[in-house]
Each structure stands twice: as structure tokens, then as C-alpha cells.
Amino acid sequence: MVRQVPGFLLRHTVTVEAYLGSSSKGDAYGPREPVRCLLDETTKQVTNPGGQKVSSGSNYITRPDHRPPLNSRVTLPDGRITKVITVARVDGAGLPVPSNTQVFLE
């Protein structure tokens, strides 16, 4: 059994619209999905999938099965809209630490 981040720690809710791709009409997104999470609005330097160092203005931790595509649109609790830069999965691997997904945002 995978230990997950305890629900009582997921005190924030963000809204995620999964990036579906780009077309001649612009970027396409899926339906708005609320995601319970623990939001951290600390600026951090992260490496994007292209190997470049970029600044992340915020990130959130949530359940381990959450995997938004890169460039997905995320609305934060204060109404600010941002996009997914990179996604990291933490696997507790049977240790007494919770498995989770950490999503880094622009």
C-alpha cells in the first residue's frame, strides 16, 4: 500500500486545466478540475524538461497519482493563473514517508 500525504495537510485547492495541445486557434485545455494540495509560494530554481534552469514562483504537493501535463493551466486560490513547468514524483518506497507529486509552476 502506498502511503500518501495525509488529507489534513492538503489545506489549499487549486484548479487545473490539463494542457491538450496547440492548434491554429491557440492552446487547448481540458475541463477545470479542483485539486486539494499544500501550496508553497516560495520562488525556487528548477530544471525544466528541456534541461534549462528556470524560476518557479510557486509549487504544490498533492496525491501521488496527480500528473498534470506540462503547460497545464493552474488557477491559484488568489485567482492568479499560471502554468506547469515540471512535475516531480516522490515515492516513499515503503519508508515511513508519504508518496506525493510536486508540481512546479511559473
C-alpha positions as CSV (number, residue, x, y, z in Angstrom):
1,M,0.0,0.0,0.0
2,V,1.3,3.4,-1.0
3,R,1.3,5.9,1.9
4,Q,0.0,9.3,0.7
5,V,0.2,12.8,2.0
6,P,-2.4,12.9,4.8
7,G,-5.6,14.7,3.7
8,F,-5.5,17.1,6.6
9,L,-2.3,18.6,5.2
10,L,-3.9,19.4,1.8
11,R,-5.3,22.7,3.0
12,H,-5.5,24.6,-0.3
13,T,-7.4,24.0,-3.6
14,V,-6.1,24.9,-7.0
15,T,-7.9,24.4,-10.3
16,V,-6.1,22.6,-13.0
17,E,-7.0,22.6,-16.7
18,A,-4.9,19.9,-18.4
19,Y,-3.0,21.1,-21.5
20,L,-4.3,19.2,-24.5
21,G,-2.0,20.7,-27.2
22,S,-1.8,23.6,-29.6
23,S,-3.8,24.3,-32.8
24,S,-4.3,27.1,-35.2
25,K,-6.8,28.6,-32.7
26,G,-4.3,28.6,-29.8
27,D,-3.7,26.3,-26.8
28,A,-6.4,23.9,-25.9
29,Y,-7.2,22.8,-22.3
30,G,-9.4,20.2,-20.7
31,P,-12.1,20.9,-18.2
32,R,-11.4,22.7,-14.9
33,E,-10.6,20.1,-12.1
34,P,-10.2,21.1,-8.4
35,V,-7.1,19.7,-6.8
36,R,-6.6,19.6,-3.0
37,C,-3.0,20.4,-2.2
38,L,-0.5,22.1,0.0
39,L,0.6,25.3,-1.8
40,D,4.0,26.9,-1.4
41,E,4.5,30.3,-2.9
42,T,8.3,30.4,-2.5
43,T,10.4,31.2,-5.6
44,K,12.7,28.3,-6.4
45,Q,15.1,27.5,-9.2
46,V,14.1,24.2,-11.0
47,T,15.2,22.4,-14.1
48,N,12.6,22.1,-16.8
49,P,12.3,19.0,-19.0
50,G,14.5,20.7,-21.6
51,G,17.3,20.9,-19.1
52,Q,17.2,24.7,-18.6
53,K,17.3,26.3,-15.2
54,V,14.1,28.4,-14.7
55,S,12.4,30.1,-11.8
56,S,9.3,28.6,-10.3
57,G,7.1,31.2,-8.4
58,S,5.1,28.6,-6.6
59,N,4.5,24.9,-6.3
60,Y,2.1,22.5,-4.7
61,I,2.2,19.0,-3.2
62,T,-0.7,16.6,-3.7
63,R,-1.6,12.9,-4.0
64,P,0.9,10.7,-5.9
65,D,-1.5,9.9,-8.8
66,H,-1.9,13.5,-9.9
67,R,0.1,14.1,-13.1
68,P,-0.9,17.3,-15.0
69,P,0.8,17.6,-18.4
70,L,3.4,20.3,-18.8
71,N,1.9,23.7,-19.7
72,S,-1.4,22.9,-18.0
73,R,-3.1,26.0,-16.7
74,V,-3.4,26.3,-12.9
75,T,-5.6,28.8,-11.1
76,L,-4.3,29.5,-7.6
77,P,-6.6,30.3,-4.6
78,D,-5.9,34.1,-5.0
79,G,-7.1,33.9,-8.6
80,R,-3.7,34.1,-10.2
81,I,-3.3,31.9,-13.3
82,T,0.0,30.2,-14.0
83,K,1.3,27.2,-15.9
84,V,3.0,23.9,-15.0
85,I,6.8,24.0,-15.6
86,T,7.7,20.5,-14.4
87,V,6.3,17.7,-12.3
88,A,8.2,15.5,-9.7
89,R,7.0,12.3,-8.1
90,V,8.3,11.3,-4.7
91,D,8.0,7.6,-3.9
92,G,8.2,6.7,-0.3
93,A,9.3,3.2,-1.3
94,G,8.0,1.6,1.8
95,L,9.7,4.1,4.1
96,P,7.6,5.9,6.7
97,V,7.4,9.0,4.5
98,P,4.4,9.8,2.2
99,S,4.5,9.4,-1.5
100,N,3.3,12.5,-3.4
101,T,3.5,14.6,-6.5
102,Q,5.1,18.0,-6.5
103,V,4.1,20.4,-9.3
104,F,6.2,23.4,-10.0
105,L,4.5,26.5,-11.6
106,E,5.7,29.6,-13.4
